[in-house]
Amino acid sequence: MAEDDDGVAGTAQLTVLRGLAWDGAPRGLLEGIRAVRRGVTSALLTWGIDEARRRGCKRIHLDSGLNRGDLRDFYARLGFEYGYQGFTRVL
């Protein structure tokens, strides 16, 4: 959760998952990003990336903005690649 002088400025949820893909390496699922400003969104995404890496994740998947072209460019600047299932970034 991100806060400013007015209270809650944004939220995000990171879930760490293990599966059969990528030799069982943990991966992060970042979702539920809600923010009042794009700067807050950037901070929440950076937190999610750093926290996933700290927890040993090899990839992070972003479930957000799949149908919005403006977000595709924004996420690409943060290193995410768009695919048919969402946005993914190798850590």
Backbone as CSV, one residue per row, in Angstrom:
resi,resn,N_x,N_y,N_z,CA_x,CA_y,CA_z,C_x,C_y,C_z
1,MET,0.844,-1.164,0.000,0.000,0.000,0.000,0.899,1.239,0.000
2,ALA,0.507,2.213,-0.786,1.215,3.493,-0.828,0.316,4.550,-0.195
3,GLU,0.918,5.412,0.611,0.155,6.463,1.266,0.782,7.819,0.993
4,ASP,-0.056,8.845,0.998,0.421,10.224,0.941,-0.313,11.019,2.010
5,ASP,-0.222,12.324,1.963,-0.847,13.159,2.992,-2.373,13.003,3.049
6,ASP,-2.971,12.588,1.935,-4.427,12.430,1.873,-4.892,11.021,2.241
7,GLY,-3.964,10.124,2.559,-4.332,8.742,2.910,-3.780,7.744,1.911
8,VAL,-4.566,6.731,1.595,-4.133,5.676,0.682,-4.054,6.232,-0.734
9,ALA,-2.877,6.098,-1.356,-2.659,6.587,-2.715,-2.600,5.448,-3.723
10,GLY,-2.466,4.210,-3.241,-2.426,3.091,-4.160,-2.257,1.766,-3.445
11,THR,-2.622,0.694,-4.132,-2.483,-0.648,-3.580,-1.974,-1.599,-4.660
12,ALA,-1.344,-2.677,-4.232,-0.902,-3.741,-5.125,-0.776,-5.011,-4.304
13,GLN,-0.912,-6.137,-4.964,-0.773,-7.430,-4.299,0.251,-8.266,-5.049
14,LEU,1.205,-8.820,-4.322,2.191,-9.735,-4.884,1.950,-11.110,-4.294
15,THR,1.775,-12.095,-5.162,1.631,-13.481,-4.747,2.805,-14.255,-5.319
16,VAL,3.506,-15.013,-4.490,4.627,-15.832,-4.951,4.118,-17.255,-5.135
17,LEU,4.318,-17.788,-6.340,3.796,-19.101,-6.710,4.927,-20.028,-7.140
18,ARG,4.742,-21.297,-6.886,5.630,-22.320,-7.422,4.815,-23.187,-8.360
19,GLY,5.424,-23.592,-9.451,4.728,-24.445,-10.407,5.718,-25.338,-11.111
20,LEU,5.259,-26.003,-12.121,6.126,-26.898,-12.880,6.952,-26.152,-13.921
21,ALA,6.475,-25.003,-14.355,7.203,-24.231,-15.356,8.510,-23.689,-14.772
22,TRP,9.467,-23.443,-15.613,10.769,-22.873,-15.244,11.451,-23.694,-14.154
23,ASP,11.355,-25.015,-14.285,12.004,-25.948,-13.357,11.579,-25.736,-11.908
24,GLY,10.356,-25.334,-11.703,9.827,-25.162,-10.351,10.264,-23.888,-9.655
25,ALA,10.946,-23.003,-10.390,11.390,-21.746,-9.780,10.177,-20.910,-9.388
26,PRO,10.237,-20.227,-8.264,9.108,-19.384,-7.876,8.930,-18.229,-8.857
27,ARG,7.688,-17.813,-9.002,7.399,-16.656,-9.847,6.435,-15.758,-9.096
28,GLY,6.478,-14.509,-9.404,5.595,-13.553,-8.750,4.416,-13.220,-9.636
29,LEU,3.271,-13.045,-9.030,2.075,-12.565,-9.711,1.707,-11.247,-9.060
30,LEU,1.792,-10.183,-9.823,1.511,-8.837,-9.320,0.168,-8.405,-9.892
31,GLU,-0.758,-8.083,-9.013,-2.105,-7.741,-9.467,-2.752,-6.746,-8.521
32,GLY,-3.913,-6.286,-8.918,-4.681,-5.386,-8.068,-4.035,-4.023,-7.914
33,ILE,-3.288,-3.591,-8.924,-2.620,-2.289,-8.819,-3.652,-1.187,-9.047
34,ARG,-3.816,-0.382,-8.050,-4.727,0.765,-8.115,-3.955,1.958,-7.552
35,ALA,-3.920,3.026,-8.320,-3.167,4.194,-7.863,-3.830,5.460,-8.377
36,VAL,-3.587,6.534,-7.650,-4.187,7.812,-8.023,-3.346,8.565,-9.055
37,ARG,-2.072,8.217,-9.154,-1.169,8.875,-10.107,-0.209,7.851,-10.679
38,ARG,0.274,8.130,-11.874,1.196,7.209,-12.520,2.497,7.087,-11.736
39,GLY,2.927,8.111,-11.043,4.129,8.015,-10.209,3.955,7.013,-9.084
40,VAL,2.761,6.942,-8.540,2.460,5.957,-7.499,2.453,4.567,-8.117
41,THR,1.888,4.442,-9.310,1.885,3.157,-10.009,3.309,2.675,-10.233
42,SER,4.188,3.552,-10.678,5.599,3.191,-10.888,6.239,2.711,-9.592
43,ALA,5.951,3.400,-8.510,6.523,3.007,-7.219,6.002,1.638,-6.785
44,LEU,4.713,1.364,-6.985,4.153,0.070,-6.625,4.734,-1.052,-7.485
45,LEU,4.902,-0.790,-8.773,5.509,-1.784,-9.660,6.956,-2.053,-9.268
46,THR,7.700,-1.005,-8.967,9.087,-1.168,-8.538,9.163,-1.969,-7.246
47,TRP,8.273,-1.675,-6.301,8.214,-2.460,-5.067,7.959,-3.932,-5.377
48,GLY,6.972,-4.209,-6.241,6.636,-5.584,-6.580,7.789,-6.325,-7.231
49,ILE,8.483,-5.684,-8.137,9.642,-6.277,-8.809,10.738,-6.575,-7.794
50,ASP,11.062,-5.600,-6.967,12.124,-5.778,-5.970,11.771,-6.859,-4.954
51,GLU,10.524,-6.882,-4.506,10.097,-7.868,-3.512,10.087,-9.277,-4.112
52,ALA,9.640,-9.405,-5.348,9.657,-10.716,-6.013,11.092,-11.222,-6.151
53,ARG,11.976,-10.337,-6.534,13.397,-10.720,-6.656,13.956,-11.132,-5.297
54,ARG,13.628,-10.378,-4.259,14.102,-10.685,-2.911,13.617,-12.057,-2.451
55,ARG,12.429,-12.438,-2.886,11.857,-13.731,-2.506,12.304,-14.877,-3.424
56,GLY,13.234,-14.599,-4.328,13.796,-15.652,-5.166,13.053,-15.933,-6.457
57,CYS,12.119,-15.087,-6.827,11.373,-15.295,-8.066,12.280,-15.091,-9.279
58,LYS,12.055,-15.880,-10.295,12.825,-15.772,-11.536,12.068,-15.001,-12.601
59,ARG,10.766,-14.870,-12.424,9.922,-14.115,-13.340,8.830,-13.436,-12.521
60,ILE,8.294,-12.393,-13.114,7.132,-11.757,-12.509,6.101,-11.547,-13.598
61,HIS,4.875,-11.867,-13.280,3.762,-11.752,-14.219,2.836,-10.655,-13.704
62,LEU,2.378,-9.833,-14.617,1.524,-8.702,-14.263,0.161,-8.900,-14.900
63,ASP,-0.866,-9.021,-14.090,-2.245,-9.147,-14.572,-2.913,-7.793,-14.489
64,SER,-2.708,-6.987,-15.506,-3.282,-5.653,-15.462,-3.226,-5.014,-16.839
65,GLY,-4.240,-4.266,-17.190,-4.214,-3.441,-18.384,-4.046,-4.179,-19.689
66,LEU,-4.545,-5.393,-19.788,-4.318,-6.196,-20.987,-4.917,-5.573,-22.236
67,ASN,-5.959,-4.798,-22.083,-6.637,-4.224,-23.242,-6.330,-2.747,-23.465
68,ARG,-5.404,-2.204,-22.710,-5.107,-0.771,-22.818,-3.735,-0.553,-23.431
69,GLY,-3.713,0.007,-24.639,-2.465,0.262,-25.343,-1.541,1.213,-24.606
70,ASP,-2.084,2.218,-23.923,-1.247,3.165,-23.192,-0.485,2.470,-22.066
71,LEU,-1.105,1.466,-21.451,-0.421,0.744,-20.388,0.640,-0.198,-20.937
72,ARG,0.441,-0.701,-22.137,1.460,-1.557,-22.746,2.785,-0.822,-22.854
73,ASP,2.746,0.403,-23.314,3.973,1.211,-23.430,4.556,1.517,-22.058
74,PHE,3.706,1.847,-21.118,4.143,2.162,-19.760,4.843,0.964,-19.123
75,TYR,4.228,-0.213,-19.201,4.822,-1.418,-18.624,6.106,-1.816,-19.358
76,ALA,6.146,-1.608,-20.657,7.351,-1.928,-21.433,8.538,-1.095,-20.951
77,ARG,8.297,0.143,-20.574,9.390,0.988,-20.053,9.940,0.447,-18.738
78,LEU,9.146,-0.361,-18.037,9.589,-0.961,-16.781,10.131,-2.378,-16.986
79,GLY,10.304,-2.780,-18.265,10.925,-4.062,-18.570,9.975,-5.223,-18.787
80,PHE,8.669,-4.980,-18.781,7.700,-6.049,-19.005,7.490,-6.257,-20.496
81,GLU,7.291,-7.515,-20.880,6.977,-7.857,-22.259,5.540,-8.324,-22.334
82,TYR,4.835,-7.853,-23.350,3.428,-8.214,-23.512,3.320,-9.553,-24.234
83,GLY,2.483,-10.436,-23.713,2.203,-11.723,-24.335,0.724,-12.010,-24.270
84,TYR,0.330,-13.121,-24.781,-1.089,-13.440,-24.844,-1.728,-13.633,-23.479
85,GLN,-0.931,-13.867,-22.439,-1.481,-14.056,-21.106,-1.238,-12.870,-20.184
86,GLY,-0.702,-11.805,-20.686,-0.426,-10.649,-19.841,0.992,-10.154,-20.049
87,PHE,1.554,-9.547,-19.055,2.889,-8.983,-19.118,3.819,-9.802,-18.242
88,THR,5.015,-10.089,-18.738,5.984,-10.883,-17.988,7.333,-10.200,-18.017
89,ARG,8.065,-10.341,-16.950,9.429,-9.812,-16.872,10.306,-10.876,-16.238
90,VAL,11.426,-11.153,-16.890,12.417,-12.078,-16.317,13.212,-11.305,-15.285
91,LEU,13.405,-11.893,-14.114,14.170,-11.265,-13.046,15.535,-11.897,-13.027
